[in-house]
């Protein structure tokens, strides 16, 4: 999709939101959770056993795992242990399983939801965990890069004191790179963190936005291309 316009317009319909692995043997819960996640713009993948979960793990760029502890084959805690912190985990536990919750948090789970839970509560927890486990966000209100000054509060960008008009995604893209001066940021990371979805083929969207930002800043060398990777913000 050239320019990525249709992806931006229909991320939900295309299932390009962050991919979430749902591990739950109960059909009613698995269906409910998947439905709510999809409605919230995520891309759920539902499996019913621990074995299946571990098999799917390396096959996808997963953003999160929702893991029932009471699985028919491998114990949920063991699955969590084997995930080993590679992907954030929200455990689904029975209300009285306090020990499981404690152990779960010890073996690397990020949060838990006690059954019976409301799907809305679960989606809220998913959002919170993804916010927390996403890229570290030092919430600096004002960022500078050479002559460029970006203020998040006022959403203003100036170059040498002169205001520059950036589109919303251009602003976020520039802010994301300026927060990590000198660091190479991959196109996949930009897609997931600035655009909010993982669609490896959509790099053209990024190229177009980087081109616009460079043009508007008037100095292309402020955002350097890192060949085969992505981009980095570099002070002159
Ligand atoms: Ca179960």
Boltz pocket constraint, residues with backbone or C-beta under 6 A from the ligand:
constraints:
  - pocket:
      binder: B
      contacts: [[A, 24], [A, 25], [A, 26], [A, 68], [A, 69], [A, 70], [A, 71]]
      max_distance: 6.0
